[in-house]
Amino acid sequence: MSAVRAVLFDMFGVIARLQSPASQAVLERTAGADREAFWAAYWARRAPYDRGDVSGPAYWKGVCDVLDVPLDERLTAELIAADVASWSEVDQDCVDLLGSLADRGLTLGLLSNIPEELAVRYETYEPWLNLFAVVGFSCRIGSAKPEPASYLWCVRELGLPAGEILFVDDRADNVAAARELGLQGHVFTSTGALAALFPG
């Protein structure tokens, strides 16, 4: 790894944990839908929601229409709440690493595929977001990984050459997309493996 002046982090699967089986089961029960059909509908319509092209209620209407589940305001609110809760568990070890990297003078950035309701939850409850000089929430910047525009937005806001930025994500395809734009890349497997890139 050549000279790195900034580290651009993915959130889910790195700083925050992926959905647990228990939280997924809550969503399935709330929707009252078959597991396989539910997740097919959930992910098929997720990208526009993450980009901010549609609202939470509109996203869930699309999901429930496919599932033939009647949707009212109460169920919409319950689905949004269950979805937000399912993505809200944080890895404290990684949060501690953020502080360590910031203390060493590295500039930190965040690039996350995230809908508005979840972005608001993190802004409200997670003070470590203040460690990031640049926060690229897909719902606010109108582009989501692995779309080139999402990375380029962060590079521009960080104000550094792409080659001086290390992008960290748990998905190899997202890291590959960053590398194609000249960023350095690290496929996240553990906090320890990432910390080992910054000895001393």
PyRosetta script that sets phi, psi and omega in degrees:
from pyrosetta import init, pose_from_sequence

init()
pose = pose_from_sequence("MSAVRAVLFDMFGVIARLQSPASQAVLERTAGADREAFWAAYWARRAPYDRGDVSGPAYWKGVCDVLDVPLDERLTAELIAADVASWSEVDQDCVDLLGSLADRGLTLGLLSNIPEELAVRYETYEPWLNLFAVVGFSCRIGSAKPEPASYLWCVRELGLPAGEILFVDDRADNVAAARELGLQGHVFTSTGALAALFPG")
pose.set_psi(1, 118.7)
pose.set_omega(1, 179.4)
pose.set_phi(2, -79.4)
pose.set_psi(2, -177.6)
pose.set_omega(2, -171.3)
pose.set_phi(3, -51.5)
pose.set_psi(3, 123.1)
pose.set_omega(3, 178.9)
pose.set_phi(4, -115.9)
pose.set_psi(4, 126.8)
pose.set_omega(4, 178.0)
pose.set_phi(5, -108.2)
pose.set_psi(5, -17.2)
pose.set_omega(5, 179.9)
pose.set_phi(6, -143.6)
pose.set_psi(6, 147.4)
pose.set_omega(6, 175.1)
pose.set_phi(7, -118.9)
pose.set_psi(7, 121.8)
pose.set_omega(7, -179.5)
pose.set_phi(8, -103.1)
pose.set_psi(8, 114.2)
pose.set_omega(8, -173.8)
pose.set_phi(9, -99.1)
pose.set_psi(9, 139.6)
pose.set_omega(9, 158.5)
pose.set_phi(10, -74.4)
pose.set_psi(10, 159.7)
pose.set_omega(10, 177.9)
pose.set_phi(11, -99.0)
pose.set_psi(11, -62.5)
pose.set_omega(11, -170.0)
pose.set_phi(12, -80.2)
pose.set_psi(12, 125.9)
pose.set_omega(12, -173.7)
pose.set_phi(13, 93.6)
pose.set_psi(13, -4.2)
pose.set_omega(13, 177.8)
pose.set_phi(14, -126.2)
pose.set_psi(14, -77.2)
pose.set_omega(14, 180.0)
pose.set_phi(15, -80.7)
pose.set_psi(15, -40.9)
pose.set_omega(15, 177.9)
pose.set_phi(16, -109.8)
pose.set_psi(16, 149.7)
pose.set_omega(16, -176.3)
pose.set_phi(17, -80.3)
pose.set_psi(17, 154.3)
pose.set_omega(17, 173.5)
pose.set_phi(18, -71.6)
pose.set_psi(18, 166.3)
pose.set_omega(18, 179.5)
pose.set_phi(19, -57.7)
pose.set_psi(19, 134.5)
pose.set_omega(19, 176.3)
pose.set_phi(20, -83.4)
pose.set_psi(20, 159.4)
pose.set_omega(20, 174.7)
pose.set_phi(21, -55.5)
pose.set_psi(21, -37.0)
pose.set_omega(21, 179.9)
pose.set_phi(22, -65.3)
pose.set_psi(22, -43.8)
pose.set_omega(22, -179.1)
pose.set_phi(23, -70.1)
pose.set_psi(23, -33.1)
pose.set_omega(23, 175.1)
pose.set_phi(24, -64.7)
pose.set_psi(24, -39.8)
pose.set_omega(24, 179.8)
pose.set_phi(25, -64.1)
pose.set_psi(25, -35.8)
pose.set_omega(25, 177.3)
pose.set_phi(26, -61.9)
pose.set_psi(26, -44.1)
pose.set_omega(26, 178.5)
pose.set_phi(27, -62.3)
pose.set_psi(27, -44.7)
pose.set_omega(27, 179.8)
pose.set_phi(28, -60.8)
pose.set_psi(28, -43.8)
pose.set_omega(28, 179.7)
pose.set_phi(29, -66.8)
pose.set_psi(29, -38.9)
pose.set_omega(29, -179.8)
pose.set_phi(30, -63.1)
pose.set_psi(30, -41.5)
pose.set_omega(30, 179.2)
pose.set_phi(31, -76.2)
pose.set_psi(31, -23.1)
pose.set_omega(31, -177.5)
pose.set_phi(32, 65.8)
pose.set_psi(32, 39.2)
pose.set_omega(32, -174.3)
pose.set_phi(33, -124.9)
pose.set_psi(33, 158.7)
pose.set_omega(33, 173.7)
pose.set_phi(34, -59.8)
pose.set_psi(34, 139.2)
pose.set_omega(34, -175.0)
pose.set_phi(35, -56.0)
pose.set_psi(35, -53.4)
pose.set_omega(35, -175.5)
pose.set_phi(36, -62.5)
pose.set_psi(36, -44.1)
pose.set_omega(36, -179.8)
pose.set_phi(37, -66.2)
pose.set_psi(37, -38.6)
pose.set_omega(37, -178.8)
pose.set_phi(38, -61.0)
pose.set_psi(38, -50.2)
pose.set_omega(38, -175.0)
pose.set_phi(39, -71.7)
pose.set_psi(39, -28.5)
pose.set_omega(39, 174.2)
pose.set_phi(40, -63.7)
pose.set_psi(40, -44.1)
pose.set_omega(40, 179.2)
pose.set_phi(41, -70.3)
pose.set_psi(41, -38.4)
pose.set_omega(41, -178.8)
pose.set_phi(42, -59.5)
pose.set_psi(42, -51.0)
pose.set_omega(42, -175.5)
pose.set_phi(43, -79.3)
pose.set_psi(43, -30.1)
pose.set_omega(43, -179.0)
pose.set_phi(44, -62.8)
pose.set_psi(44, -27.6)
pose.set_omega(44, -176.3)
pose.set_phi(45, -110.0)
pose.set_psi(45, 9.2)
pose.set_omega(45, -171.3)
pose.set_phi(46, -75.8)
pose.set_psi(46, -37.7)
pose.set_omega(46, -173.3)
pose.set_phi(47, -57.9)
pose.set_psi(47, -47.3)
pose.set_omega(47, 178.2)
pose.set_phi(48, -62.3)
pose.set_psi(48, -33.2)
pose.set_omega(48, 177.3)
pose.set_phi(49, -67.4)
pose.set_psi(49, -46.0)
pose.set_omega(49, 177.8)
pose.set_phi(50, -61.3)
pose.set_psi(50, -36.8)
pose.set_omega(50, -178.9)
pose.set_phi(51, -76.7)
pose.set_psi(51, -9.8)
pose.set_omega(51, -177.2)
pose.set_phi(52, 84.0)
pose.set_psi(52, 12.8)
pose.set_omega(52, 179.0)
pose.set_phi(53, -73.8)
pose.set_psi(53, -27.5)
pose.set_omega(53, 177.3)
pose.set_phi(54, -131.9)
pose.set_psi(54, 155.5)
pose.set_omega(54, 178.3)
pose.set_phi(55, -82.0)
pose.set_psi(55, 170.4)
pose.set_omega(55, 176.4)
pose.set_phi(56, -57.9)
pose.set_psi(56, -50.8)
pose.set_omega(56, 178.6)
pose.set_phi(57, -59.1)
pose.set_psi(57, -38.2)
pose.set_omega(57, 179.4)
pose.set_phi(58, -68.4)
pose.set_psi(58, -39.2)
pose.set_omega(58, 177.2)
pose.set_phi(59, -59.9)
pose.set_psi(59, -49.5)
pose.set_omega(59, -177.1)
pose.set_phi(60, -70.0)
pose.set_psi(60, -27.9)
pose.set_omega(60, 173.4)
pose.set_phi(61, -63.6)
pose.set_psi(61, -42.3)
pose.set_omega(61, 178.3)
pose.set_phi(62, -63.0)
pose.set_psi(62, -42.1)
pose.set_omega(62, 178.7)
pose.set_phi(63, -63.7)
pose.set_psi(63, -48.2)
pose.set_omega(63, -176.0)
pose.set_phi(64, -71.0)
pose.set_psi(64, -29.6)
pose.set_omega(64, 175.2)
pose.set_phi(65, -61.2)
pose.set_psi(65, -43.5)
pose.set_omega(65, 179.3)
pose.set_phi(66, -64.6)
pose.set_psi(66, -37.9)
pose.set_omega(66, -177.9)
pose.set_phi(67, -82.2)
pose.set_psi(67, -6.9)
pose.set_omega(67, -176.2)
pose.set_phi(68, 59.1)
pose.set_psi(68, 42.5)
pose.set_omega(68, 177.5)
pose.set_phi(69, -105.8)
pose.set_psi(69, 121.4)
pose.set_omega(69, 178.4)
pose.set_phi(70, -62.0)
pose.set_psi(70, 135.0)
pose.set_omega(70, -174.8)
pose.set_phi(71, -121.4)
pose.set_psi(71, 128.9)
pose.set_omega(71, 172.9)
pose.set_phi(72, -127.0)
pose.set_psi(72, -177.7)
pose.set_omega(72, -176.5)
pose.set_phi(73, -62.6)
pose.set_psi(73, -38.7)
pose.set_omega(73, -179.7)
pose.set_phi(74, -63.2)
pose.set_psi(74, -48.6)
pose.set_omega(74, -178.9)
pose.set_phi(75, -67.1)
pose.set_psi(75, -36.2)
pose.set_omega(75, 176.5)
pose.set_phi(76, -58.7)
pose.set_psi(76, -47.3)
pose.set_omega(76, 180.0)
pose.set_phi(77, -63.9)
pose.set_psi(77, -39.1)
pose.set_omega(77, -179.9)
pose.set_phi(78, -66.9)
pose.set_psi(78, -39.8)
pose.set_omega(78, 179.1)
pose.set_phi(79, -67.2)
pose.set_psi(79, -43.1)
pose.set_omega(79, 178.3)
pose.set_phi(80, -62.2)
pose.set_psi(80, -44.3)
pose.set_omega(80, -179.2)
pose.set_phi(81, -63.9)
pose.set_psi(81, -42.7)
pose.set_omega(81, 179.4)
pose.set_phi(82, -66.6)
pose.set_psi(82, -37.0)
pose.set_omega(82, 179.1)
pose.set_phi(83, -66.7)
pose.set_psi(83, -46.5)
pose.set_omega(83, 178.8)
pose.set_phi(84, -60.5)
pose.set_psi(84, -44.5)
pose.set_omega(84, -179.8)
pose.set_phi(85, -61.6)
pose.set_psi(85, -34.7)
pose.set_omega(85, -175.7)
pose.set_phi(86, -68.8)
pose.set_psi(86, -18.8)
pose.set_omega(86, -178.2)
pose.set_phi(87, -111.5)
pose.set_psi(87, 17.3)
pose.set_omega(87, -168.6)
pose.set_phi(88, -106.2)
pose.set_psi(88, 5.3)
pose.set_omega(88, 179.6)
pose.set_phi(89, -87.5)
pose.set_psi(89, 128.4)
pose.set_omega(89, -174.3)
pose.set_phi(90, -105.6)
pose.set_psi(90, 144.8)
pose.set_omega(90, 174.7)
pose.set_phi(91, -90.4)
pose.set_psi(91, 105.5)
pose.set_omega(91, -174.1)
pose.set_phi(92, -64.8)
pose.set_psi(92, -32.6)
pose.set_omega(92, 178.1)
pose.set_phi(93, -60.0)
pose.set_psi(93, -40.7)
pose.set_omega(93, 179.7)
pose.set_phi(94, -71.2)
pose.set_psi(94, -37.4)
pose.set_omega(94, 175.6)
pose.set_phi(95, -60.3)
pose.set_psi(95, -41.5)
pose.set_omega(95, 177.6)
pose.set_phi(96, -62.5)
pose.set_psi(96, -37.7)
pose.set_omega(96, 178.0)
pose.set_phi(97, -64.6)
pose.set_psi(97, -36.7)
pose.set_omega(97, 176.7)
pose.set_phi(98, -56.0)
pose.set_psi(98, -47.2)
pose.set_omega(98, -179.9)
pose.set_phi(99, -61.9)
pose.set_psi(99, -39.7)
pose.set_omega(99, 179.7)
pose.set_phi(100, -64.3)
pose.set_psi(100, -43.3)
pose.set_omega(100, 179.8)
pose.set_phi(101, -66.1)
pose.set_psi(101, -40.0)
pose.set_omega(101, 177.8)
pose.set_phi(102, -64.0)
pose.set_psi(102, -40.2)
pose.set_omega(102, 179.4)
pose.set_phi(103, -63.3)
pose.set_psi(103, -25.6)
pose.set_omega(103, -180.0)
pose.set_phi(104, -85.7)
pose.set_psi(104, 1.5)
pose.set_omega(104, 175.0)
pose.set_phi(105, 93.8)
pose.set_psi(105, 6.1)
pose.set_omega(105, 177.1)
pose.set_phi(106, -78.8)
pose.set_psi(106, 140.7)
pose.set_omega(106, 174.2)
pose.set_phi(107, -82.2)
pose.set_psi(107, 135.7)
pose.set_omega(107, -178.1)
pose.set_phi(108, -111.0)
pose.set_psi(108, 139.3)
pose.set_omega(108, 174.5)
pose.set_phi(109, -130.8)
pose.set_psi(109, 159.7)
pose.set_omega(109, 180.0)
pose.set_phi(110, -131.0)
pose.set_psi(110, 131.0)
pose.set_omega(110, 175.8)
pose.set_phi(111, -130.8)
pose.set_psi(111, 110.3)
pose.set_omega(111, -172.8)
pose.set_phi(112, -132.8)
pose.set_psi(112, 134.6)
pose.set_omega(112, 169.3)
pose.set_phi(113, -79.7)
pose.set_psi(113, 107.6)
pose.set_omega(113, -169.0)
pose.set_phi(114, -153.3)
pose.set_psi(114, 133.9)
pose.set_omega(114, 176.4)
pose.set_phi(115, -79.8)
pose.set_psi(115, 166.1)
pose.set_omega(115, -173.0)
pose.set_phi(116, -59.1)
pose.set_psi(116, -44.7)
pose.set_omega(116, -176.9)
pose.set_phi(117, -60.6)
pose.set_psi(117, -38.4)
pose.set_omega(117, -179.9)
pose.set_phi(118, -75.1)
pose.set_psi(118, -36.3)
pose.set_omega(118, 176.1)
pose.set_phi(119, -60.1)
pose.set_psi(119, -43.0)
pose.set_omega(119, 179.2)
pose.set_phi(120, -63.0)
pose.set_psi(120, -39.2)
pose.set_omega(120, 179.2)
pose.set_phi(121, -61.1)
pose.set_psi(121, -45.8)
pose.set_omega(121, -179.8)
pose.set_phi(122, -67.1)
pose.set_psi(122, -40.4)
pose.set_omega(122, 178.5)
pose.set_phi(123, -62.7)
pose.set_psi(123, -32.2)
pose.set_omega(123, -176.9)
pose.set_phi(124, -78.0)
pose.set_psi(124, -37.3)
pose.set_omega(124, -168.4)
pose.set_phi(125, -115.1)
pose.set_psi(125, -7.9)
pose.set_omega(125, -174.3)
pose.set_phi(126, -119.5)
pose.set_psi(126, 92.9)
pose.set_omega(126, -176.9)
pose.set_phi(127, -64.6)
pose.set_psi(127, -18.9)
pose.set_omega(127, 179.4)
pose.set_phi(128, -65.7)
pose.set_psi(128, -13.6)
pose.set_omega(128, 174.1)
pose.set_phi(129, -59.1)
pose.set_psi(129, -23.9)
pose.set_omega(129, 179.6)
pose.set_phi(130, -67.7)
pose.set_psi(130, -13.7)
pose.set_omega(130, 177.0)
pose.set_phi(131, -71.3)
pose.set_psi(131, -18.7)
pose.set_omega(131, -174.9)
pose.set_phi(132, -90.0)
pose.set_psi(132, 125.6)
pose.set_omega(132, 175.4)
pose.set_phi(133, -71.5)
pose.set_psi(133, -28.6)
pose.set_omega(133, -178.8)
pose.set_phi(134, -133.9)
pose.set_psi(134, 129.1)
pose.set_omega(134, 177.0)
pose.set_phi(135, -121.7)
pose.set_psi(135, 110.8)
pose.set_omega(135, 179.7)
pose.set_phi(136, -104.7)
pose.set_psi(136, 84.5)
pose.set_omega(136, 173.9)
pose.set_phi(137, -82.8)
pose.set_psi(137, 126.3)
pose.set_omega(137, -175.0)
pose.set_phi(138, -55.4)
pose.set_psi(138, -36.4)
pose.set_omega(138, -178.6)
pose.set_phi(139, -67.9)
pose.set_psi(139, -16.7)
pose.set_omega(139, -179.1)
pose.set_phi(140, -101.5)
pose.set_psi(140, -26.5)
pose.set_omega(140, -175.9)
pose.set_phi(141, -101.9)
pose.set_psi(141, -4.0)
pose.set_omega(141, 173.9)
pose.set_phi(142, 73.6)
pose.set_psi(142, 18.9)
pose.set_omega(142, 179.5)
pose.set_phi(143, -152.7)
pose.set_psi(143, 145.6)
pose.set_omega(143, -177.2)
pose.set_phi(144, -128.8)
pose.set_psi(144, 150.0)
pose.set_omega(144, 175.0)
pose.set_phi(145, -59.3)
pose.set_psi(145, 142.7)
pose.set_omega(145, 5.4)
pose.set_phi(146, -95.3)
pose.set_psi(146, 27.6)
pose.set_omega(146, 178.6)
pose.set_phi(147, -64.4)
pose.set_psi(147, 131.2)
pose.set_omega(147, -177.7)
pose.set_phi(148, -54.5)
pose.set_psi(148, -35.3)
pose.set_omega(148, -176.5)
pose.set_phi(149, -59.3)
pose.set_psi(149, -31.1)
pose.set_omega(149, -178.9)
pose.set_phi(150, -68.0)
pose.set_psi(150, -42.2)
pose.set_omega(150, 178.3)
pose.set_phi(151, -68.8)
pose.set_psi(151, -42.7)
pose.set_omega(151, -177.3)
pose.set_phi(152, -64.5)
pose.set_psi(152, -34.0)
pose.set_omega(152, 175.9)
pose.set_phi(153, -60.2)
pose.set_psi(153, -45.9)
pose.set_omega(153, -178.8)
pose.set_phi(154, -66.6)
pose.set_psi(154, -41.5)
pose.set_omega(154, 178.3)
pose.set_phi(155, -59.4)
pose.set_psi(155, -45.2)
pose.set_omega(155, -179.9)
pose.set_phi(156, -62.5)
pose.set_psi(156, -44.4)
pose.set_omega(156, -177.7)
pose.set_phi(157, -69.9)
pose.set_psi(157, -32.8)
pose.set_omega(157, 177.5)
pose.set_phi(158, -71.6)
pose.set_psi(158, -25.4)
pose.set_omega(158, 176.2)
pose.set_phi(159, 70.0)
pose.set_psi(159, 29.4)
pose.set_omega(159, -179.3)
pose.set_phi(160, -127.1)
pose.set_psi(160, 156.5)
pose.set_omega(160, 172.2)
pose.set_phi(161, -60.1)
pose.set_psi(161, 144.4)
pose.set_omega(161, -178.1)
pose.set_phi(162, -56.1)
pose.set_psi(162, -35.8)
pose.set_omega(162, -177.4)
pose.set_phi(163, -68.2)
pose.set_psi(163, -12.1)
pose.set_omega(163, 178.2)
pose.set_phi(164, -98.8)
pose.set_psi(164, 8.1)
pose.set_omega(164, -179.2)
pose.set_phi(165, -114.1)
pose.set_psi(165, 129.0)
pose.set_omega(165, 174.9)
pose.set_phi(166, -99.6)
pose.set_psi(166, 121.4)
pose.set_omega(166, 177.5)
pose.set_phi(167, -97.8)
pose.set_psi(167, 131.2)
pose.set_omega(167, -176.2)
pose.set_phi(168, -121.0)
pose.set_psi(168, 123.1)
pose.set_omega(168, -178.8)
pose.set_phi(169, -151.4)
pose.set_psi(169, 150.1)
pose.set_omega(169, 178.5)
pose.set_phi(170, -81.7)
pose.set_psi(170, -8.9)
pose.set_omega(170, -179.6)
pose.set_phi(171, -104.2)
pose.set_psi(171, 123.6)
pose.set_omega(171, -177.3)
pose.set_phi(172, -63.0)
pose.set_psi(172, -34.0)
pose.set_omega(172, -179.1)
pose.set_phi(173, -67.3)
pose.set_psi(173, -35.6)
pose.set_omega(173, 176.8)
pose.set_phi(174, -69.0)
pose.set_psi(174, -38.0)
pose.set_omega(174, 177.4)
pose.set_phi(175, -66.9)
pose.set_psi(175, -40.9)
pose.set_omega(175, 178.7)
pose.set_phi(176, -61.2)
pose.set_psi(176, -40.3)
pose.set_omega(176, 179.1)
pose.set_phi(177, -63.9)
pose.set_psi(177, -38.4)
pose.set_omega(177, 177.7)
pose.set_phi(178, -66.3)
pose.set_psi(178, -41.8)
pose.set_omega(178, -179.9)
pose.set_phi(179, -63.5)
pose.set_psi(179, -34.6)
pose.set_omega(179, 178.5)
pose.set_phi(180, -62.7)
pose.set_psi(180, -23.5)
pose.set_omega(180, 179.4)
pose.set_phi(181, -95.9)
pose.set_psi(181, 5.6)
pose.set_omega(181, 175.0)
pose.set_phi(182, 98.5)
pose.set_psi(182, -2.5)
pose.set_omega(182, 177.0)
pose.set_phi(183, -76.9)
pose.set_psi(183, 154.6)
pose.set_omega(183, 167.7)
pose.set_phi(184, -78.1)
pose.set_psi(184, 157.3)
pose.set_omega(184, -175.1)
pose.set_phi(185, -140.3)
pose.set_psi(185, 148.2)
pose.set_omega(185, 176.0)
pose.set_phi(186, -139.1)
pose.set_psi(186, 123.0)
pose.set_omega(186, 175.2)
pose.set_phi(187, -82.4)
pose.set_psi(187, 115.3)
pose.set_omega(187, -174.2)
pose.set_phi(188, -73.2)
pose.set_psi(188, 127.8)
pose.set_omega(188, 173.5)
pose.set_phi(189, -121.0)
pose.set_psi(189, -30.6)
pose.set_omega(189, 178.3)
pose.set_phi(190, -162.2)
pose.set_psi(190, 157.8)
pose.set_omega(190, 176.7)
pose.set_phi(191, -63.0)
pose.set_psi(191, -38.0)
pose.set_omega(191, 180.0)
pose.set_phi(192, -62.1)
pose.set_psi(192, -42.8)
pose.set_omega(192, -180.0)
pose.set_phi(193, -65.7)
pose.set_psi(193, -37.0)
pose.set_omega(193, 177.3)
pose.set_phi(194, -69.1)
pose.set_psi(194, -42.8)
pose.set_omega(194, -179.7)
pose.set_phi(195, -61.7)
pose.set_psi(195, -31.8)
pose.set_omega(195, -178.6)
pose.set_phi(196, -65.2)
pose.set_psi(196, -17.8)
pose.set_omega(196, 176.5)
pose.set_phi(197, -74.0)
pose.set_psi(197, -13.8)
pose.set_omega(197, -176.5)
pose.set_phi(198, -125.4)
pose.set_psi(198, 66.1)
pose.set_omega(198, -177.5)
pose.set_phi(199, -69.5)
pose.set_psi(199, 159.4)
pose.set_omega(199, 175.0)
pose.set_phi(200, 93.4)
pose.dump_pdb("model.pdb")
